Amino acid sequence: MKYIIQVLTLFSITLSGSATAHVRWFIIDREIPQVSFALDPINLLTLSGAITLLLVSQYLDGLNRCTIGTCTFASRVYHWLSKPIKVAFNGQWLVLILLLNLLFIANLMMGDFFAPNLILPPSLMMLGVVAQVAAILLSCISISLTGVALILVGLSLPIVFSMATGFDYLFEIIGVGLAYLCIAPTINANDHKLYQRLAIFSYITKAQLQHLAFVIVRLALGAQLITLALNNKLLEPGAALLFIQDFPFYNFMFALGFEQYTHLHFVFAAGVFEATLGGLLMLGWATRFIALCLLSFFTTTTILSGPTEIIGHLPIFGVLAILILAGSQSQLRQNEYSKEPKNSLALGPT
C-alpha cells in the first residue's frame, strides 16, 4: 500500500504542473500567511518527478537532433511527430492577436486593466481604458505599433504597481510585444511597407524574423512561468495556499483520502513543476511535448476555475498554439532559416 501511495502521489504532482498559475487573481486584498516547506519524503518525490521530466525532455530533444545516418527508428518517429505544422497566412499569429484583443475587450467590460489584480489608482483609470482601447484599434492598422505599445506597458508595470505584481506579467506582455514586432511585416501590409521604408529587410529576412518571433514567445512564456512559480508559490507559498484552501478540489489526492498529501505539498508540487516546465521551454527541449503538457494543465484549471481563468489566460492559449504548431526548436531552425534574399519584399507567409 505504501508504494501505491507513492506512485499515486508522483502521478498527482505530475498533473499539478502549472495549475493555478495566477493565484493572486483570486486572493486580492487577502492577508497572506507565512508558511514554509519541509523537505519530507513527499516533497523529495516531487523533486524526483521534476528531474525525471527534465531527463525525458532532454532525451526527446536528443532524438530530434540526430544526423543523417545516425537516426534510430525512435528518432525518425519523433522527428516526424515534431515537424512544424504550416498554417495558411500565418493564422496562428492572427489567432494570438484576436485572443489578446478579446482579453482587452473583456477587461474593458469588467473594469480591469490587463488582469484582475492590476488595480490602477483612480488618477490612472482612464489612462488604462485608453491604453486598452488603443491596443485594440492599433492592431487593425499596425501590428508593430501595437507591439511597441505593449512593450511600453510591460515596462511600466513594475513602476505603477509593486515590483512583485508587475513581474507577474512583465515577460508575458513584453514578449508578445516583441513577437508582434517580428511577425508584423508578414501579416500586415502597412507594417511591411513600414519595414521596407526603414530598410529593415537589408539586415534580416522575414523568415529570420518569423523564427525570432517563435523564440521570443517561447522564452517569454518560460520566463513568465518561472516568475509565477517563484513569486506565487515557492518564495511565498502562503499565496497559493490561500487559493487551495478556497478551492480544495484542486488537491485531489487529499480529497481521495491521502491525508499525508497536504495542501502545502500541492503548492510545492505546483511551483516545482511550473518552474521546471518554464525552464524546459527556455531551453527549447521537446517544445511541442512541453507545450502540450501546459495546454492540458491550463485547460484543466480553466474548466475548474471558471470564466476568470479562461479570460486571463487567453494570450497564453494563443502562445501555446503557436508553440505546438511550431514543433521543436531544432526542427524549426532548420526550416525557418530559408535562403530568402535579404532584400526580399514579398508579402505573405514564407
N, C-alpha and C positions, 0 to 999 in steps of 0.2 A: 504493500500500500504506500509505503514511503516513496518508492521510486515512481509510482504512478502520479503521486502529487508533484514530484519534481518535474516530470515530463509535462504535466498539465500546466504547471507554473511557467516553464520555459515557453510553451505554446502561447500562453496568455500574454507574456511580456513581449513576445514577438509581434502579436497582433496589436499591442498597445503603442506601437512605434511612435507616431506623431499625433496621437489622439489629443484633442483639446489643445491645439497649438496656441490659440489666443484666449487663454483662460481669463485674462483681465477684462474681456468684454462682459463677463458675467458676474464680476465681483467689484463693480465700480463703487467707490466710496465705502468699501468694507475694510475693517481693520485686519491686517494680515498677521496671523500668529507666527511666532518664532519657533520653528521646528528644525530638526536636523536628521540626517540619515545615519543609520548604523550599518556597518559592513558585516551583515549577517549572512547566513547561507543563501537566502532568497536573493539578496542583492548581488551576491557573488555569482549566482546563477544568471542573473540579468547581465552582468558584465561578460560572462562566458558566452551568452547568446549574442551580444553585440560583437564580440570578437569572431564568433562563427559567421555572422553576417558579413563582416569585413573579409574574411577568408573566402567565402563563397563568391562574393562580388569580385574579388581580385582574381579568382580562378576563372570566372565567366569572362572577365575582361581579357585575360590572357588567351582564352580560346579565340577571341576575335582579332588578336594581334599576330597570329601565326603567318608565316611567309609561305609562298608557293613551294610545294614540295615537302613541307613540314606539317601541314594541316592534317589532323586526325579527323575521323568521321564526326566526332563530337564538335570539333572546331568548325567543320563545314556546316553542320546543322545550326549551331549558334550563330555563325556568320550570316546564314540565310535569315534566321529569325531577327537579327539586329539590323537588317538593311533599312535604310531610310525609306519612308513611305511618302511619295511625292503627292502633293495636293495642288490642284489647279489654282492658278492665280495666287499661290501662297495663302490659301484660305485660312490656314491655322493662325496666321498673324492677324487676319481680319477678325477672326473669332475672338482673339485676345482683346483687340480694340473694342469690339462690341461688348464683351463681358465687363471691361473696365468702365465703359460708358454706362452700362446698366447699374453698376455699383454706384456711380456718381448720381444717377437719377434716383435710385433708392435712398441714398443719403440725403438728397435734397427733399424728398418726400417725408423722411423721418427726422429731419433737422440735424443730421450727423455730419461730421467732417472726416471723410475717409474711413473712419472706424468709430464704433460706439464709445470707446473710452478716450477718444481725442476730442475733448470738450474745450472749445475755444472760449476765451474771455469775451464778455459782451461787446467790448470795443472792436473785436476782430471777427464777430459772427458774420457780418455782411461780407467781409473780405473772403471768408470761407465759402460762402454761397457763390460769390462772383468767380472765385478760382475754379470751382467745380463746373459751373455753367460754361466758363471759358474753355475748360479742357474738353468738354463735350463738343462745343462749336468748332474749336480749333481742329479736332480730329477729322472733321468733314472737309477741312481746307488744306491742312498741312500736318502730317504725322510728325515731322521733325520739330515743328514749333511746339506741338503737344508734348513731345519728349523733353524739350528744353524746360517747359513749364513744370513737368513732373519732377525733373531733377532739382529745380529751384525749390519746389515744395518739400521734397525729401530732405534737402539740406537744411531747411528751416525748422523741421520738426523737433530736433533736439534743443533748439533755441526757444521756440514758442512753448513747448511742453517740457516736462522733465527729461533728463538725459535717458533714463531707462525706458520711459514711454516712447520717446522719439526713435530710439534704436530698434524698437519692436517692428517698425515699419520702414526704417531708413533704407536698407538694402533692397527691399522689395520694390519700393517706389522709384528709387534711383536706377535700379537695374532695368525696370520696364522702360523708364525714360531713355536710358542709353540704348536699349534694344530698339526703341522707336526710331532713334537717330540712324541706326544701322539699316533697318529694314525699310525706312521711308521711301527711298528712291525706287524701290522695287514695286511698291503697292500704291503709290500716289504720284500722279503725273506732275502736280505742282512741285513736289519735292524733287522729282527727277530733273525738272528744269532748273530748280534752285541749285542742286548739286552740280549740274552741268555748268552753270554760270560761275560757280565757285571753283571749277576745275578740280573737284574732289576726285573724279574718276581718273585723273592723271596720276594719283598716288595709290589708289586702292580700287579694285574692281567690285562690281556688285556681288559677285559670288563670294568674295572675301568678306564683304560687309554682311552678307547673309550668314556666313559661318560665324562671324564675330557676334552677331545678334544671338545666335544659339548659345555660344559660350557665355555671353553676358547673363542671359536669363538662367542658365544652369548654375553659374557661380552665385548669382544674386539669391536664387531660391535656397541654395545650400547654405549660404551665409545667414539668410533670414531664419532658417530652421535652427541653426546652431545658436543664434542670438536668442530666439524664443525659448529654446531648451535651457539655456543658462539663466536668462532673466526671469522666466516664469516657473521654472521647475528646480533646476539643480542648485542655483545660488540662492533662490528664495522659494523653497518648496511650500511654504505656507500659502502662497497664492494659488497654486494648483490644488493644494489640499482643501482649501475652501470650496473650490469648484467641485471636487469629487464628493465632498460632504453634501453639497446641494444636489448633485446628480450621481448618487452612489451606484446606479446601474452600470456605469462605465467599468467599475471594478467587478466584473462578472465572476471572478474567482472567489471573491468574498461572498458574493450572492449565492454561489453554488455550495457554500458551506466550508470552504477552506479558510478558516479564521486566521491561519498563520499569514495569509496574504493580505496585509492591511492596506488601507488607502495610501499610506506613505510609501509602501512598496510599489504601488501602482504609479505614483508620482515619479519615483526614482526610475522605474522602467520606461515610462513615457519620455522622461528627459534624456536618458541614455540613448534610447533608440532614435529619438528625434535628432539628437546631435550626431549620432552615427550616420543616419541617412543623409543629413545635411553634408557631413564630411565626404561621404561617398559621391554625392553629386558634385562637389567641388573638385574631387579627384578625377571625375569623369569615368569611374569604374562602372561598367554594366548599367549605363544610364537608363536604358529602356526598362530594365528589370526594376531598378530603384524607383523610377517614376511610376511604374505600375503599382508597386507596393504603396507609395504615397497616395496614389489615386484611390486605392481601396480603403486606406485609412481615413482620408478626408471624406470619402463618400459615406463611410460608416458613421463618422461623427456628425455629418450633415443630417443623416436620417434620424439620429438620436437627439440632436440638439435643436433642430428646427430651423425656421427661416433666418434667424440672425446669423447662424453658422454659414448657410449657403450663400447669403448675400455678401458677407465679409470675405468669403473665400473664392468668389468668382474669378478674380485675377489669377489666383493660384491654380484653379482648374484650367484656365487658359494656358498658363505656362506649362503645366503637366502635359496637356495635349500636345504642345509643341515638342516637348522632350520625348514623348512616346513616339511621335511620328518621325522624329529625327533619328532615333536609334542610338547606337553607341557613338561616343565621341570619335574614336579612331576611324570607324566606318564613314562617319560624316566628313571627317577631314579629307579623306581620300576622294570623296565625291564632290564636295562643295568647292574645293580649290581647283576650279577648271582652268582651261587655257584661254579664257576670255581676255582679249587685249585690254590694256588699261584704259584706252580711250573709248571703249565701247559705251554707247549711249542708248542701247536698245532697252526699251521699257517693257517690263513684264517679267514673269518668273524665269529663272535660269535653270 
